[in-house]
Amino acid sequence: MASLFRYSVHFADSPFWAFAIHDGHQVDPTAEQFILLDETQRLREEDPYTASMVELPVNQLFVATSRFQLDVNRKVEDSVYLRPDQAWGLEVWRDTLPSTILQQLYDEHQKFYQQIDSYIQHTIDKHGFFVAFDVHSYNAQRISEEQPVDKQANPQINLGTHYNNEKWRSVINGFINSVQEQQLLGKAIDIRENVKFKGGYLAQHILQKFRDRGCVLSIEFRKDFMNEWTGLPYQPVILEYKQLLLHTLKDLQKLDIYGV
């Protein structure tokens, strides 16, 4: 049976990982016939351009499949949006999704996490620890394209760290300090912890399974790098975010992380 879930992995000799698991926009033809939403509706809740931001010289995992087909950042029973309350009030599927497809999607979720476990364990075996950049984005103009962004409630970067062991505080602080030493389009960067999001299922799963052996930084960029209603990218901002991540990576690589 052909896979309904697609992602790519690039390995590097590094204890660092870069994940972009909501970048994907593809829907398999087997499932597409049952989806009610058009591409524009799906794109609004996906995280386009995040994969290009985390094309860093580390291990990389980028998901190509849309979260509207299978969302691997949620636990398996919530990974297929069967109810509007799971999908920002949207009705995703036409009538009832056939049980054979639903079960295959749940199986794909399980296989994906078996692979994740294998990848992280291999990194620990080789380097003694891991640090993951789990990169996402979020909408701040829910009402309309003209809605002013509430910058007090919506930081430019929300850093989800809630599920990490406290022993990794020096790495978390190192990331925050590195960001604060930089600028975005000539201005200071507003980065705050756990304001909008604390970390999704990917972070929770990895940190529960591997406990104190590593750190997951769930990095949520406010969608200043695109028009969140049309999907139009603002390339200069995307490039600056990529440079920002590269800079923070280099700073973290200087830390004596193994001794944490």
Secondary structure, 3 states (H helix, E strand, C coil): CCCCCCEEEECCCCCEEEEECCCCCECCHHHHCCECCCHHHHHHHCCCCHHHHCCCCCEEEEECECCCCCCCCCCHHHCCCCCHHHCCCCCCECCCCCHHHHHHHHHHHHHHHHHHHHHHHHHHHHHCCEEEEEEEEECCCCCCCCCCCCCCCCCCEEEECCCCCHHHHHHHHHHHHHHHCCEECCEECCEEECCCCCCCHHHHHHHHHHHHHEEEEEEEEEHHHECCCCCCECHHHHHHHHHHHHHHHHHHHCCCHHHC
